[in-house]
């Protein structure tokens, strides 16, 4: 139904403003680090601070690889360089803002963050090799983590101190009254409204500070081999100067619409920006004001938002059309059946016996598989997402796969099945090494994955625990609140609201059978159930019956949706 997708589209478009300023600190393998080291050991300076060559090269490779995931044709290194420099400049300014605000990062915060990263790579030696391959020393890696925390805390501090008037809060609530705040009065929704406004206004304020910093920033002492590192104005239209960075960033969004050729994406990005400028010009013609303190693309977006408000304010509501709209979309306004329930989701972990059985199955397949029949065997036996493709994982480099798998894949012989079963957190793997590219440090491989699943005996044991808990709940020896703190509960919060008959349960996902049994149960009745998703003890605490929509009761909501649909129609005409 169009009206459903319409609500999603009309959720505050303001969030778009925040895109593009917070750059991930994660990077890929560095190249070209050793070029021209005899001149100087840094790439350029930002406000007197030296930017190390490895940092810039990481940025260039990171961007090249990011765009390479979406396009079949590569982006030019010069473009990746310009974007990488812009990202570095943004982060340097964010750090300066943080220092001005006296934001502090403790050594313990850095240790915790590094510890979390190290925990994902148990092999300490491999972790060191990965850092070295990315151009990090222990000291520079710790510094990059400290910088990332500083940037994050700076953003949080600016967001937190942002204030909004009561008028702004009411306006924000009205915009999302029948979408994000559906079913909530203003007073109930107010904390969320305030939080959202802090995010919007705080991010906007931070964007302005970064833009001001960029305009005043001094980039100098640039190494000769890097050439020009600042953006170039590609075209000017109606007072808006569009740079190559704007076009490059826009190209990435074109990939989400199926454009796979990078150069074609840039052409479409340019056309899209020109269309947005037309809307911005219409907004200004209708009295909207351009905020010169924002970056150009954010100015355009801000003007577009003002245009949206202008159009909505001038939509005339006709009772006959409103009723017609209601009748055409009546099912949307029906009160759907829903239920609230206390639920304990019991974790069914595989035992050692389950692991042994999975290993035996994998060993048996390993004896039967070879290079010739690998694809068919993978389709038949593999339990991984690549099974339909014969287990094909394509090309990958070091650091892209889990350590155990990566070691075996790079160690294996081309054209042969790796002679041993490889165990990982996903299960047991049989690996076929199809090809290798020594120059790029990549391998092409396929695998058969056998997952470790809990057996019947394991389920029986957990079901016994569930029944014991259910009995304790029935006899008031235990409460759901206490049960949620027990080790056997997967979730701490065990009250699930707004469960639908289609099987959707927030935080748990879809489980048709569980939802069905909840609706069939009596209020406050304690029940135990085993589904394909797990074992549960539940208690229905509330139920709302289906109710057909009454126009008079939902008129305001109908007007809200009608205006949004008319808005979309008017925007298409512009």
FIVEX-666061 format. One record per residue (C-alpha): residue in three letters; x, y, z; residue number from 1. Coordinates in steps of 0.2 Angstrom, whole numbers. Each point is the difference from the previous one (the first is absolute). Last residue first. Layout:
BEGIN
> r, c1, c2, c3, k
> ALA, X, Y, Z, NUM;
...
***
This chain:
BEGIN
> r, c1, c2, c3, k
> UNK, 43, 104, -49, 574;
> UNK, -14, -12, -4, 573;
> UNK, 7, -14, 10, 572;
> UNK, 1, 11, 16, 571;
> UNK, -19, 3, -2, 570;
> UNK, -4, -18, -1, 569;
> UNK, 11, -4, 16, 568;
> UNK, -9, 15, 9, 567;
> UNK, -17, -7, -5, 566;
> UNK, 5, -16, 8, 565;
> UNK, 6, 8, 16, 564;
> UNK, -16, 11, 1, 563;
> UNK, -11, -15, -1, 562;
> UNK, 10, -9, 13, 561;
> UNK, -2, 14, 13, 560;
> UNK, -18, 2, -5, 559;
> UNK, -3, -18, 3, 558;
> UNK, 8, 1, 17, 557;
> UNK, -11, 15, 5, 556;
> UNK, -16, -10, -6, 555;
> UNK, 4, -15, 10, 554;
> UNK, -15, 0, 12, 553;
> UNK, -12, 7, -12, 552;
> UNK, 5, -12, -14, 551;
> UNK, -3, -15, 11, 550;
> UNK, 12, -14, -4, 549;
> UNK, -4, -18, 3, 548;
> UNK, 5, -7, 17, 547;
> UNK, 11, -16, 2, 546;
> UNK, 2, -4, 19, 545;
> UNK, 14, 7, 11, 544;
> UNK, 8, -13, 12, 543;
> UNK, 10, 3, 16, 542;
> UNK, 10, -10, 12, 541;
> UNK, 3, -16, -10, 540;
> UNK, 12, -11, 9, 539;
> UNK, 15, -9, -8, 538;
> UNK, 13, -14, 3, 537;
> UNK, 10, -3, -16, 536;
> UNK, 10, -13, -9, 535;
> UNK, 8, 5, -17, 534;
> UNK, -2, 6, -18, 533;
> UNK, -7, -16, -7, 532;
> UNK, -13, 1, 14, 531;
> UNK, -1, -8, 18, 530;
> UNK, -13, 7, 11, 529;
> UNK, -3, 2, 19, 528;
> UNK, -15, 9, 7, 527;
> UNK, -5, 11, 15, 526;
> UNK, -17, 7, -1, 525;
> UNK, -1, 19, 4, 524;
> UNK, -14, 3, -13, 523;
> UNK, -5, -16, -9, 522;
> UNK, 10, -8, -14, 521;
> UNK, -5, 0, -18, 520;
> UNK, 8, 17, -4, 519;
> UNK, 16, -6, 8, 518;
> UNK, -1, -17, -9, 517;
> UNK, -1, 9, -17, 516;
> UNK, 14, 12, 4, 515;
> UNK, 11, -15, 5, 514;
> UNK, -4, -10, -16, 513;
> UNK, 3, 14, -12, 512;
> UNK, 17, 5, 7, 511;
> UNK, 7, 16, -8, 510;
> UNK, 12, 11, 8, 509;
> UNK, 5, -1, 19, 508;
> UNK, 4, 18, 3, 507;
> UNK, -18, 5, -5, 506;
> UNK, -11, -15, -3, 505;
> UNK, -7, -3, -17, 504;
> UNK, -11, -15, -3, 503;
> UNK, -13, 6, -12, 502;
> UNK, -12, 1, 15, 501;
> UNK, 10, 15, 7, 500;
> UNK, 9, 2, 17, 499;
> UNK, -2, 18, 6, 498;
> UNK, 11, -1, 15, 497;
> UNK, 13, -12, 6, 496;
> UNK, 4, -1, 19, 495;
> UNK, 16, -11, 3, 494;
> UNK, 13, 14, 1, 493;
> UNK, 16, -9, 5, 492;
> UNK, 0, -11, -16, 491;
> UNK, 7, -17, -3, 490;
> UNK, -6, -8, 17, 489;
> UNK, 9, -15, 6, 488;
> UNK, 12, 10, 11, 487;
> UNK, -14, 8, 10, 486;
> UNK, -3, 18, 0, 485;
> UNK, -16, -2, -10, 484;
> UNK, -7, -12, 12, 483;
> UNK, 0, 13, 14, 482;
> UNK, -11, 11, -10, 481;
> UNK, -10, -14, -6, 480;
> UNK, -4, -4, 18, 479;
> UNK, 5, -16, 10, 478;
> UNK, -7, -11, 14, 477;
> UNK, -17, 7, -5, 476;
> UNK, -8, -18, -3, 475;
> UNK, -2, 3, -19, 474;
> UNK, 17, 8, -2, 473;
> UNK, 8, -14, 9, 472;
> UNK, -9, -12, -11, 471;
> UNK, 6, 9, -16, 470;
> UNK, 18, 0, 6, 469;
> UNK, -1, -19, 2, 468;
> UNK, -8, -2, -17, 467;
> UNK, 14, 11, -8, 466;
> UNK, 14, -10, 9, 465;
> UNK, -8, -16, -7, 464;
> UNK, -1, 8, -17, 463;
> UNK, 19, 4, 1, 462;
> UNK, 4, -19, 3, 461;
> UNK, -12, -6, -13, 460;
> UNK, 8, 12, -13, 459;
> UNK, 17, -6, 4, 458;
> UNK, -6, -18, -2, 457;
> UNK, -7, 4, -17, 456;
> UNK, 16, 8, -7, 455;
> UNK, 6, 18, 1, 454;
> UNK, 7, 5, -17, 453;
> UNK, 19, 2, -4, 452;
> UNK, -1, 7, -18, 451;
> UNK, 8, -9, -15, 450;
> UNK, 7, 12, -12, 449;
> UNK, 7, -6, -17, 448;
> UNK, 12, 13, -7, 447;
> UNK, 5, 9, -16, 446;
> UNK, 16, 9, -3, 445;
> UNK, 9, 14, -10, 444;
> UNK, 16, 7, 9, 443;
> UNK, 7, 17, 1, 442;
> UNK, 17, 8, 3, 441;
> UNK, -1, 11, -15, 440;
> UNK, 16, -6, -8, 439;
> UNK, -2, -18, 7, 438;
> UNK, -17, -1, -9, 437;
> UNK, -7, -18, 5, 436;
> UNK, -12, -12, -7, 435;
> UNK, -14, -13, 4, 434;
> UNK, 5, -4, 18, 433;
> UNK, -14, -12, 5, 432;
> UNK, -3, 1, 19, 431;
> UNK, -10, -12, 11, 430;
> UNK, -7, 10, 15, 429;
> UNK, -6, -5, 17, 428;
> UNK, -11, 12, 10, 427;
> UNK, -3, 19, 0, 426;
> UNK, 12, 3, 15, 425;
> UNK, 13, -9, -10, 424;
> UNK, 7, -17, -3, 423;
> UNK, 9, -5, -16, 422;
> UNK, -1, -18, -6, 421;
> UNK, 17, -6, -7, 420;
> UNK, 7, -4, -18, 419;
> UNK, -5, 17, -8, 418;
> UNK, -8, -5, -16, 417;
> UNK, 11, 3, -15, 416;
> UNK, 1, 11, -15, 415;
> UNK, 12, 12, 8, 414;
> UNK, 9, -7, 15, 413;
> UNK, -6, 5, 17, 412;
> UNK, 10, 12, 12, 411;
> UNK, -10, 16, -5, 410;
> UNK, -16, -9, 2, 409;
> UNK, 5, -9, 16, 408;
> UNK, 6, 16, 9, 407;
> UNK, -15, 10, -6, 406;
> UNK, -12, -12, 7, 405;
> UNK, 8, -1, 17, 404;
> UNK, 2, 19, 1, 403;
> UNK, -18, 5, -5, 402;
> UNK, -1, 7, -18, 401;
> UNK, 4, 18, -6, 400;
> UNK, 16, 3, 9, 399;
> UNK, 11, -7, -14, 398;
> UNK, -8, 1, -18, 397;
> UNK, -16, -7, -8, 396;
> UNK, -5, -6, -17, 395;
> UNK, -17, -9, -2, 394;
> UNK, -9, -9, 14, 393;
> UNK, -7, -14, -11, 392;
> UNK, -8, -14, 11, 391;
> UNK, -9, -7, -16, 390;
> UNK, -9, 15, -3, 389;
> UNK, -16, -6, 9, 388;
> UNK, 11, -4, 15, 387;
> UNK, 7, 17, 2, 386;
> UNK, -12, 4, 15, 385;
> UNK, 8, -14, 10, 384;
> UNK, -8, -17, 4, 383;
> UNK, 11, -9, -13, 382;
> UNK, -6, -18, -4, 381;
> UNK, -8, -1, -17, 380;
> UNK, 5, 16, -8, 379;
> UNK, 18, -2, 7, 378;
> UNK, 1, -18, -7, 377;
> UNK, -5, 7, -17, 376;
> UNK, 13, 13, 0, 375;
> UNK, 14, -11, 7, 374;
> UNK, -3, -14, -13, 373;
> UNK, 16, 2, -10, 372;
> UNK, 11, 7, 13, 371;
> UNK, -3, -14, 12, 370;
> UNK, -13, -5, 13, 369;
> UNK, -4, -18, 7, 368;
> UNK, 13, 0, 14, 367;
> UNK, -4, 18, 5, 366;
> UNK, -19, -5, 1, 365;
> UNK, 4, -13, 13, 364;
> UNK, 11, 12, 10, 363;
> UNK, -14, 13, 0, 362;
> UNK, -13, -12, 7, 361;
> UNK, 12, -6, 14, 360;
> UNK, 4, 18, 4, 359;
> UNK, -19, 4, 2, 358;
> UNK, -2, -15, 11, 357;
> UNK, 15, 5, 11, 356;
> UNK, -7, 18, 2, 355;
> UNK, -17, -7, 5, 354;
> UNK, 8, -11, 13, 353;
> UNK, 10, 15, 7, 352;
> UNK, -17, 8, 3, 351;
> UNK, -8, 13, -12, 350;
> UNK, -8, 15, 9, 349;
> UNK, -19, 1, 2, 348;
> UNK, -3, 17, 7, 347;
> UNK, -17, 1, 8, 346;
> UNK, -11, 15, -6, 345;
> UNK, -10, 6, 15, 344;
> UNK, -15, 10, -5, 343;
> UNK, -12, 12, 9, 342;
> UNK, -14, 4, -12, 341;
> UNK, -8, 15, -9, 340;
> UNK, -13, -3, -13, 339;
> UNK, -6, 6, -17, 338;
> UNK, -16, 0, -11, 337;
> UNK, 1, 13, -13, 336;
> UNK, -10, 16, 3, 335;
> UNK, -6, 4, -18, 334;
> UNK, 8, 16, -7, 333;
> UNK, 10, -8, -13, 332;
> UNK, -14, -11, -5, 331;
> UNK, -10, 15, -6, 330;
> UNK, 12, 6, -13, 329;
> UNK, -12, 3, -14, 328;
> UNK, -14, 5, 12, 327;
> UNK, 11, 12, 9, 326;
> UNK, 6, 9, -16, 325;
> UNK, -18, 2, -6, 324;
> UNK, -5, 7, 18, 323;
> UNK, 14, 12, -2, 322;
> UNK, -4, 5, -18, 321;
> UNK, -18, 4, 6, 320;
> UNK, 6, 9, 15, 319;
> UNK, 11, 12, -10, 318;
> UNK, 17, 4, 7, 317;
> UNK, 10, 14, -8, 316;
> UNK, 19, -3, -1, 315;
> UNK, 9, 16, 3, 314;
> UNK, 8, -4, 16, 313;
> UNK, 6, -17, -7, 312;
> UNK, 9, 9, -15, 311;
> UNK, 9, 13, 11, 310;
> UNK, 6, -14, 12, 309;
> UNK, 7, -10, -15, 308;
> UNK, 8, 16, -7, 307;
> UNK, 8, 3, 17, 306;
> UNK, 7, -18, 0, 305;
> UNK, 7, 3, -18, 304;
> UNK, 8, 16, 6, 303;
> UNK, 9, -10, 14, 302;
> UNK, 5, -13, -13, 301;
> UNK, 8, 13, -11, 300;
> UNK, 9, 8, 14, 299;
> UNK, 6, -17, 5, 298;
> UNK, 7, -3, -17, 297;
> UNK, 9, 17, 1, 296;
> UNK, 8, -2, 17, 295;
> UNK, -10, 9, 13, 294;
> UNK, 4, 18, 7, 293;
> UNK, -8, 8, -16, 292;
> UNK, -18, -5, 6, 291;
> UNK, -11, 3, -15, 290;
> UNK, -16, 8, 5, 289;
> UNK, -17, -6, -7, 288;
> UNK, -12, 13, -7, 287;
> UNK, -9, -9, -14, 286;
> UNK, 14, 5, -13, 285;
> UNK, 12, -8, 13, 284;
> UNK, -9, -16, 0, 283;
> UNK, -1, 0, -19, 282;
> UNK, 19, 2, -1, 281;
> UNK, 2, -14, 12, 280;
> UNK, -11, -11, -11, 279;
> UNK, 11, 4, -15, 278;
> UNK, 16, -3, 10, 277;
> UNK, -7, -18, 4, 276;
> UNK, -2, -3, -19, 275;
> UNK, 18, 6, -3, 274;
> UNK, 6, -12, 14, 273;
> UNK, -9, -14, -9, 272;
> UNK, 8, 4, -17, 271;
> UNK, 17, 0, 8, 270;
> UNK, -2, -16, 9, 269;
> UNK, -7, -8, -16, 268;
> UNK, 16, 5, -9, 267;
> UNK, 11, -6, 15, 266;
> UNK, -10, -17, 0, 265;
> UNK, 4, -2, -18, 264;
> UNK, 18, 2, 4, 263;
> UNK, -1, -13, 14, 262;
> UNK, -9, -13, -11, 261;
> UNK, -11, -10, 12, 260;
> UNK, -16, 10, 1, 259;
> UNK, -13, -10, 9, 258;
> UNK, -9, 13, 10, 257;
> UNK, 11, -2, 15, 256;
> UNK, 15, 3, -12, 255;
> UNK, -7, 17, -3, 254;
> UNK, 3, 4, 19, 253;
> UNK, 19, -3, -3, 252;
> UNK, 0, 13, -14, 251;
> UNK, -7, 13, 11, 250;
> UNK, 16, 0, 10, 249;
> UNK, 11, 2, -16, 248;
> UNK, -11, 14, -6, 247;
> UNK, 1, 10, 16, 246;
> UNK, 19, -3, 1, 245;
> UNK, 2, 6, -18, 244;
> UNK, -7, 16, 6, 243;
> UNK, -17, 9, -2, 242;
> UNK, -1, 19, 2, 241;
> UNK, -18, 5, 3, 240;
> UNK, -5, 18, -5, 239;
> UNK, -13, -6, -13, 238;
> UNK, 12, -12, -8, 237;
> UNK, 18, -1, 2, 236;
> UNK, 10, -15, -7, 235;
> UNK, 15, -12, 3, 234;
> UNK, 8, 10, 15, 233;
> UNK, 16, -9, 4, 232;
> UNK, 3, -8, 17, 231;
> UNK, 17, 1, 8, 230;
> UNK, 15, -12, -1, 229;
> UNK, 9, 6, -15, 228;
> UNK, 16, -9, -3, 227;
> UNK, 4, -16, 11, 226;
> UNK, 17, -3, -7, 225;
> UNK, 6, 18, 5, 224;
> UNK, -3, -3, 18, 223;
> UNK, -12, 14, 7, 222;
> UNK, 8, 12, 12, 221;
> UNK, -18, 9, 2, 220;
> UNK, -18, -2, 4, 219;
> UNK, -6, 14, 11, 218;
> UNK, -17, -1, 7, 217;
> UNK, -11, 15, 0, 216;
> UNK, -14, -6, -12, 215;
> UNK, 2, -17, 7, 214;
> UNK, -3, 6, 18, 213;
> UNK, -16, 9, -5, 212;
> UNK, -6, -16, -8, 211;
> UNK, 4, -10, 15, 210;
> UNK, -9, 12, 11, 209;
> UNK, -15, 0, -11, 208;
> UNK, -1, -19, -1, 207;
> UNK, 1, 0, 19, 206;
> UNK, -15, 11, 2, 205;
> UNK, -10, -11, -12, 204;
> UNK, 5, -15, 9, 203;
> UNK, -6, 8, 16, 202;
> UNK, -16, 6, -7, 201;
> UNK, -5, -17, -7, 200;
> UNK, 6, -10, 14, 199;
> UNK, -6, 11, 13, 198;
> UNK, -17, 1, -9, 197;
> UNK, -1, -19, 0, 196;
> UNK, 3, -1, 19, 195;
> UNK, -12, 14, 4, 194;
> UNK, -14, -9, -11, 193;
> UNK, 5, -16, 9, 192;
> UNK, -3, 8, 17, 191;
> UNK, -16, 8, -6, 190;
> UNK, -8, -15, -7, 189;
> UNK, -11, -3, 16, 188;
> UNK, -4, 18, 2, 187;
> UNK, -4, 2, -19, 186;
> UNK, -12, -15, 1, 185;
> UNK, 7, -16, -7, 184;
> UNK, -9, -12, -13, 183;
> UNK, 11, 5, -14, 182;
> UNK, 16, 10, 5, 181;
> UNK, 11, -6, -14, 180;
> UNK, -14, 0, -13, 179;
> UNK, -17, 8, 4, 178;
> UNK, 7, 14, 11, 177;
> UNK, 16, 2, -9, 176;
> UNK, -1, 17, -7, 175;
> UNK, -12, 5, 15, 174;
> UNK, 13, -5, 13, 173;
> UNK, 14, 10, -9, 172;
> UNK, -11, 15, 0, 171;
> UNK, -5, -2, 18, 170;
> UNK, 19, -2, 5, 169;
> UNK, 4, 16, -10, 168;
> UNK, -13, 10, 8, 167;
> UNK, 6, -6, 17, 166;
> UNK, 17, 7, -4, 165;
> UNK, 15, -11, -3, 164;
> UNK, 17, -1, 8, 163;
> UNK, 16, -8, -6, 162;
> UNK, 12, -5, 15, 161;
> UNK, -2, -18, -3, 160;
> UNK, 4, 0, -19, 159;
> UNK, 15, 11, 2, 158;
> UNK, 7, -12, 14, 157;
> UNK, -5, -16, -10, 156;
> UNK, 10, 7, -16, 155;
> UNK, 15, 4, 11, 154;
> UNK, -1, -17, 8, 153;
> UNK, 0, -9, -17, 152;
> UNK, 14, 10, -6, 151;
> UNK, 11, -3, 15, 150;
> UNK, -4, -18, 0, 149;
> UNK, 6, -1, -19, 148;
> UNK, 16, 10, 5, 147;
> UNK, 4, -12, 14, 146;
> UNK, -2, -14, -11, 145;
> UNK, 12, 8, -13, 144;
> UNK, 12, 4, 14, 143;
> UNK, 0, -19, 5, 142;
> UNK, 4, -5, -18, 141;
> UNK, 14, 13, -1, 140;
> UNK, 8, -6, 15, 139;
> UNK, -1, -19, -4, 138;
> UNK, 7, 4, -17, 137;
> UNK, -13, 0, -14, 136;
> UNK, 3, -1, -19, 135;
> UNK, -14, -11, -4, 134;
> UNK, 10, -15, -2, 133;
> UNK, 8, 4, 17, 132;
> UNK, -17, 0, 8, 131;
> UNK, -5, -17, -9, 130;
> UNK, 17, -8, 6, 129;
> UNK, -3, 6, 18, 128;
> UNK, -18, -8, -1, 127;
> UNK, 8, -16, -7, 126;
> UNK, 12, -1, 14, 125;
> UNK, -14, 2, 13, 124;
> UNK, -11, -13, -7, 123;
> UNK, -17, 3, 9, 122;
> UNK, -5, 12, -13, 121;
> UNK, -18, 7, 5, 120;
> UNK, 7, 2, 18, 119;
> UNK, 13, 12, -7, 118;
> UNK, -13, 12, -5, 117;
> UNK, -9, 0, 16, 116;
> UNK, 17, 2, 9, 115;
> UNK, 5, 15, -10, 114;
> UNK, -16, 8, 5, 113;
> UNK, 2, -4, 18, 112;
> UNK, 18, 6, 0, 111;
> UNK, -4, 16, -8, 110;
> UNK, -13, 4, 13, 109;
> UNK, 12, -5, 14, 108;
> UNK, 13, 12, -7, 107;
> UNK, -13, 14, 2, 106;
> UNK, -7, 11, -14, 105;
> UNK, -4, 18, 5, 104;
> UNK, -11, 13, -9, 103;
> UNK, 6, 17, 5, 102;
> UNK, -13, 8, -12, 101;
> UNK, 15, 8, -10, 100;
> UNK, 8, -17, 0, 99;
> UNK, -16, -8, -7, 98;
> UNK, -1, 14, -13, 97;
> UNK, 18, -3, -5, 96;
> UNK, -3, -19, -1, 95;
> UNK, -15, 3, -12, 94;
> UNK, 11, 11, -10, 93;
> UNK, 12, -14, -2, 92;
> UNK, -13, -12, -4, 91;
> UNK, -8, 11, -14, 90;
> UNK, 18, 3, -7, 89;
> UNK, 3, -19, -1, 88;
> UNK, -17, -3, -9, 87;
> UNK, 4, 14, -12, 86;
> UNK, 18, -7, -3, 85;
> UNK, -8, -17, -3, 84;
> UNK, -13, 7, -13, 83;
> UNK, 14, 9, -10, 82;
> UNK, 11, -16, 1, 81;
> UNK, -15, -11, -6, 80;
> UNK, -2, 12, -15, 79;
> UNK, 18, 0, -4, 78;
> UNK, 0, -19, 1, 77;
> UNK, -14, -1, -14, 76;
> UNK, -15, -10, 5, 75;
> UNK, 0, -18, -6, 74;
> UNK, -13, -8, -12, 73;
> UNK, -12, -14, 7, 72;
> UNK, -7, 12, 13, 71;
> UNK, -7, -4, 17, 70;
> UNK, 14, -9, 10, 69;
> UNK, 13, 10, -10, 68;
> UNK, -7, 16, 8, 67;
> UNK, 5, -6, 17, 66;
> UNK, 17, -7, -6, 65;
> UNK, 5, 16, -8, 64;
> UNK, -6, 10, 15, 63;
> UNK, 10, -11, 12, 62;
> UNK, 15, 0, -11, 61;
> UNK, 1, 19, -1, 60;
> UNK, -3, 1, 19, 59;
> UNK, 13, -12, 4, 58;
> UNK, 12, 9, -11, 57;
> UNK, -4, 17, 9, 56;
> UNK, 3, -8, 17, 55;
> UNK, 16, -9, -6, 54;
> UNK, 7, 16, -7, 53;
> UNK, -1, 8, 17, 52;
> UNK, -11, 16, 2, 51;
> UNK, 11, 14, 8, 50;
> UNK, -9, 13, 11, 49;
> UNK, 3, 18, -5, 48;
> UNK, -18, 4, -4, 47;
> UNK, -1, -15, -10, 46;
> UNK, 17, -6, -7, 45;
> UNK, 4, -11, -14, 44;
> UNK, 6, -18, -5, 43;
> UNK, 12, -3, 14, 42;
> UNK, 18, -8, 1, 41;
> UNK, 9, 12, -11, 40;
> UNK, 11, 1, -15, 39;
> UNK, 9, -17, 1, 38;
> UNK, -17, -9, 2, 37;
> UNK, -4, 2, -19, 36;
> UNK, -12, -15, -1, 35;
> UNK, 2, -12, 14, 34;
> UNK, -19, 1, 5, 33;
> UNK, -6, -5, -17, 32;
> UNK, -13, -13, 7, 31;
> UNK, -9, -1, 16, 30;
> UNK, -12, -15, 3, 29;
> UNK, -17, 5, 6, 28;
> UNK, -7, 13, 13, 27;
> UNK, -11, 1, 15, 26;
> UNK, -1, 18, 7, 25;
> UNK, -17, 2, -7, 24;
> UNK, -4, 18, -6, 23;
> UNK, -13, 10, 8, 22;
> UNK, -5, 15, -11, 21;
> UNK, -10, -7, -15, 20;
> UNK, -18, -1, 5, 19;
> UNK, -7, 11, 14, 18;
> UNK, -11, 10, -12, 17;
> UNK, -10, -15, -5, 16;
> UNK, -7, -1, 17, 15;
> UNK, -11, 15, -5, 14;
> UNK, -11, -11, -11, 13;
> UNK, -10, -3, 16, 12;
> UNK, -10, -16, -4, 11;
> UNK, -9, 4, -16, 10;
> UNK, 7, -14, -10, 9;
> UNK, -5, -13, 13, 8;
> UNK, -18, 7, 1, 7;
> UNK, -2, -1, -19, 6;
> UNK, 6, -18, 0, 5;
> UNK, -16, -4, 10, 4;
> UNK, -11, 11, -10, 3;
> UNK, 5, -8, -16, 2;
> UNK, -7, -17, 5, 1;
***
